[in-house]
Amino acid sequence: MILQNWTTEHSQNFRKKTLVANHNLNETGLFTDDALAMLLDKHPRSHLDVCTLAGHEIYQGKFRTGDARDVDGKTLIEAARKGVIWMNVREGMNLHPEYKDVLDQMYGELSEHSGTKAFNPRGGILITCPTAQTPYHCDPTDTMLWHIHGHKRFYLYPDTPRFLPDENYERVLYSMTEDYLPYDISMEKDATIYDLTGNDLISWPLNMPHRVENMGFCVSITAEFSTPESSLKNAVMYCNAVLRQKLGMNPQWRSASTPEKLAKAFAGRVMRKLNVLSSFKDKDYVTFKVDRTAPNYIADVKPFIRNF
């Protein structure tokens, strides 16, 4: 069994309230430095995000995208342990059979315990340096964090208009590269803080804003999955984004009636398929490459639009 100490209360609260439970993924042997280096060597670079928040006069306070196409897995692990590198091995739990077997078991057990049957999770592996921070943001799908190594401090905030205005969530849906939200320090008085160590998992209700601070080198799995609730909301919000951006209207999610939401959901799915807001998408610029000989493994390059 991968899930540990799961209770009836966990099952009742899953996806309704924030919950913390335990797992034993560290016992699989798939998340040691050596195993992760081997995974990185074979993982497609098109599905590997290498980032940093390292200081730069132009990119202060923003994640910068890096190029690691000619860098081996062992060096990438070193860069995360000793440098300032943050990596998301996107779909790392889906694309490799030995990891997919574990992902299937994780969510098979979760489905059995919670009664939620329609899991189709996409599991990314986060490998993050001791100084990594994930800025204030929200996820457009149901998401769980399965923490494996290290110490993370997880800050959760209320899902209310003050913390998550509709227009900011809409931007998450159409900008593609930008899921961060406006933040100010006064929000901290309403934050709930969770300290996660090895073999903790945390689940929270759909779209709750959060941010994360590393207290050391960390390895985690972030697994997202779609549900009828998230699918409906995202289709409605995409329609609202079109109305706001194209027609100057001010539609609202929370005050809309059920018939209005159903009609907008149909329209939003069509609009999204047609990529109506493509002109509003942010471009993802590569601004550094991973270099073992450079300070903190970061070598600045002339910015170019990511093409891998």
FENQUI-V451512 format. One record per helix or strand of 2 or more residues. SS is the DSSP state (H for helix, E for strand). FROM is the first residue (numbers start at 1). LEN is the number of residues. If there is no record, write none. Layout:
BEGIN
SS & FROM & LEN
SS & FROM & LEN
END
This chain:
BEGIN
E & 3 & 2
H & 8 & 6
E & 19 & 5
H & 25 & 4
H & 33 & 10
H & 45 & 3
E & 48 & 5
E & 64 & 4
H & 73 & 10
E & 86 & 4
H & 97 & 18
E & 122 & 7
E & 133 & 5
E & 142 & 8
E & 152 & 5
H & 166 & 10
H & 185 & 6
E & 192 & 5
E & 200 & 4
E & 210 & 5
E & 218 & 8
H & 228 & 20
H & 258 & 16
H & 278 & 3
E & 285 & 6
H & 295 & 3
E & 298 & 8
END
